[in-house]
Amino acid sequence: MTKTLFTPIRIGDVTLQNRIAMAPMTRNRSPGAVPNDLNALYYGQRGTAGLVITEGVTPDAGGRGYIDIPGLYDAAQVAGWRKVAGAVHAKGGKVFVQLMHTGRISHPDFLDGGTPVAPSAVAARGDIFTKTGPKPMPVPRALDASEIPAVIATYGRAATLAVEAGLDGVEIHGANGYLPSQFLSTNANLRTDEWGGSVENRVRFLLGAVRAAAEAIGPGRVGVRVSPGSTFNDIADTDPEATLTAIANALRGQGLAYLHLVGGAYGYDAAGIARRIFDGPVILNGGYDAARSEADLAAGRADLIAFGSSFLANPDLPERLRTGAALNAPDATTFYGGDARGYTDYPTLAEVDAAAE
Ligand SMILES: Cc1cc2nc3c(=O)[nH]c(=O)nc-3n(C[C@H](O)[C@H](O)[C@H](O)COP(=O)(O)O)c2cc1C
């Protein structure tokens, strides 16, 4: 096996020690929306990745959507992220923060009683977990066209703060049914102005967020994650292939750090479209092991592979992939919220060996 996974690669302005990325994963362990020492320990444990992509992080107080997720809009948060950056850098890894405005996937409980905003006043079906239990997601308030530039600008401000905190870049979360993905969709976006309707119009918000971040910190520190075809968070798109094609065309030629596809069976060759049209590094994700990673890297389908639940459960995942060692199994009951258990206490190989002696 050629082990391309373990060769360095340059993405945009950043050189990575290997082609293994930690996929973004919300863990709901930052009370007060401020990254803390436990969060820094968790990310630092996983810093042997080439690229750590953090959990979804709120770029603005108006974009909050889940319990105890961290933000990046004030000085305390910058100080918290500085600790995360230091912990990852100490292991040789680079770290991008995933900027996630949740849009309609929210509740007034997260917004001081305010109504979540979205492209259109269409509620997502389903409940959201709040501090007082699951509650139906409310009908969001449709953003007025005059308000949209200010929402887009929050991505630029958060990107500036990311670099101030010593982080290496940002990933714009355009996937999984959050605000940019709501704009991209044909069921959550019913607008008839320049932000809705044609695919070019539906891509405009995502592109605006990417440009705001790129203008703030340079395109080589900005990556983009999309999932066209995913129905997660009650999203639907009548022609996801056309949407991804439009996104890849809109993002090419800008010197961006990468395009990252969420894995999934979307019924078309999403990875092939990304590769053919986008002119920067491509990250693929979803159920990868070492053999499949090497095969996709060798075939030129991807430049990096992102690992989610396996990285969550294996702080030393790169070492285990390199040596073919067995993996710890992730415990889904401790994914979202809680303390060190199921977060920073998954053993490394060395710890497993020591326990066996
Ligand atoms: C606990 C958990 C939290 C997640 N949170 C996020 C998130 O904040 N942002 C995001 O883009 N994807 C999120 N995902 C999706 C992962 O990034 C990834 O796409 C998914 O786990 C599939 O990859 P895997 O098969 O390697 O686990 C999350 C996944 C898990 C398991």
Residues whose N, C-alpha, C, O or C-beta is under 5 A from the ligand:
A	BS01	LIG	A23 P24 M25 T26 E55 G56 V262 N285 G286 G287 Y288 A306 F307 G308 S309 S310 F335
